[in-house]
Structure formats: structure tokens, C-alpha cells
């Protein structure tokens, strides 16, 4: 189970979320969420019904392009369908420096709006 205080700090400090404090009164975190038969999220996080976060582990550079585009499309679709203000996709990896460049190139090529964001961060051993 995810500690909500730690999750709030992660969202504010690591992801840079500036949501008002009252948004953090409602935090829902689901683990091991299947988006489809091929892609599963480590976590799907709802912050105050305003911020939607998908967190997915990825360590293979060759799988970034197809997986990233599917994750972004699914996240934006859910954001818009359920009325969230923003969507943040977090890629959890052992080697963020190696994968970040390609991930951001793919993300930028998708032509997403300003309400979708990508983060590539080091996966902690207990994640």
C-alpha cells in the first residue's frame, strides 16, 4: 500500500505539481492496472479528481516508441473523458539518463497539448 503523505510529496517535489492543498485531500492510487492485453501500469494515481498520473516501468529503449504512444493516448483519453485537468506520464527506469532523450523525442513528436506532461525518473528498488 502506498503512503499518501509520501505520494503527495512525490507529486509535489518530484513531479513539480503546484495544485492547491485541497486537491490532495483526495488521493487514490491503484497498483498493477492493465490498460490492455499488452500494457500494464505500475500505478494509476488520481489526485483530487484533477490530476491523473500513469506510472509505468520501462527499461528497454527499443520499446519506448510503441509503448509511450499508447500510454500517452490512453492517458489523454481518460483525462478528457473523466474531466481531469492534467495528465502526467511517469516512466520508471533503472537508467533515466539513457532513456530520457528518446522518450522526450517520442513524446514531443506526438503533438500533445500543454495539459500532458512526461517525466522519466529513476525507479527505486522497492517500486
Secondary structure by P-SEA (a helix, b strand, c coil): cccaaaaaaaaccccccccccccccbbbbbccccccccccccbbbbccccbbbbbbbbccccaaaaaaaaaaaaaaaaaaaacccbbbbbbbcccccccaaaaaaaaaaacccccbbbbbbbbcccc
